[in-house]
Amino acid sequence: MSSRGALPLTLFGAFDRHNFGDLLFPHLLTALLPGRRFEYAALAPRDLRPFGGHRVLALDSLGASRPVHLIHAGGEVLTCSAWEAAVMLLDSAAAAQAIARYGDDHVAAAAWAASQLGTTRNAPYVAGREFAAPPGKLIFNAVGGVEWASMPTARRQEVASALRHADWLSVRDHVTQRALRAEGVLAELCPDPAVMVRTCFEQTIRQRQEALKPIRQAFPQGYLACQFSADFADDASLEALAHQLSRVAGATGLGLVFFRAGAAPWHDDQGLYEKVCGLLPPASARIFGSLHLWDICALIATSRAVIASSLHARVVAVAYGLPRVSIKAPQWGARPDKVGAFAETWEPPPLRRCVRLDEIESTALQALDLPRGALEQHAAWLCEAYTGSLAQWRDGLSADA
């Protein structure tokens, strides 16, 4: 598809903070829509290129009423509040100060977030028709919003209004789809874009395997790629993780390699990984220090299996036909979560759920016994499902400027 005379494509999402999936999305859409002119937009101007991401501009600084195609590239954007977005754009120290100052005062927190972000949108990663003037298209590509029911009414109405004006809307799980249907908003189902990472970037990922040399030397028999978020910070959870993972390692002879899938506030905490490693048998575990997108992909791709709380750690494992176990923090209880919603929507029965901490060993051993060929076939099916969805809106982006 030639870019001559075609409108630019503005990819919009949370590309302005270090989070594994959000760093991936703009790469994937750029590869899947070749030959086009792109702008990369988020809420704040940031340069994530040192981590394998993009240099992005603030969407509001680009101005409204421009004839561009605006594509929400993916992610749990429908339910992210302005407060959450603003805090996650800070460094750890500033985030802690903001939480201490505004965390219990919703009115003050909203005012502070608006001033930080430069927008009054209640769901700032959702942009409406005003940012895609005709003949530009407004696209929502495999987005998520599993906590829709718990959102304040004003934010739900704002987001629903934007979605009703979209030229294309797909969501990545049944939970979000059903919630939107109850609002009178119809959405197609589409797998998360990261199912395409192997198809689009296998050579790039292979080239990053040099960073894994110390890991392969430490664990020549192979390793499990392990990750957990700061939601598991309490001592009981850390002890349970260490106990279960040590049993998996003992039963399989595999090493344990911990990696961070996100360095933004409320994501992963290096100190927690160090605590867990201190509870594990000597020489059984290592912490992978790199935060570079393609290094993390290489670590997952070369592993024997993935045990993680991150959705995109799971989805990259899916793309590579690897066994995967998703863990759910105890405090989530019965609330819907994006990882479980994805698994229940797209995964085969043996892999169709998130597990409690005390289920890690049994679930991991079961997953490791699954036929690799079946997992590879499932990955191929998800790629077909994603490309089929993409084809339904891609050709509509050919309007001349």
Protein Blocks (a to p, Z undefined) as FASTA:
>chain_A
ZZehpacdddddjflbccfklmmmmmmmmmmmghiacddddfbdcdfklnopacdddfkl
noghiacddddfbdjfllmcfklmmmmmpcfklmmmmmmmmmmmmklmmmmmmmmnopab
fblmbccfklmccfbdcddehiacfklmmpcfklmmmmmmmmmmpcbdcdfbfklmmmmm
mnopacdddddfklmmmmmmmmmmmmmmmmmmmmmmmmmnopcdddddfklmpfklmmmm
mmmmmmmmmmnopacddddfbfbehiacfklmmmmmmmpcehkaccdfbfcfklmmmmmm
mmmbdcdfbfklmmmmmmnopacdddddfklmmaccfklmmmmmmmcfklncccdfklmm
mmmmmmmmpcfklmmmmmmmmmmmmmmmmmmmmmmmmccZZ
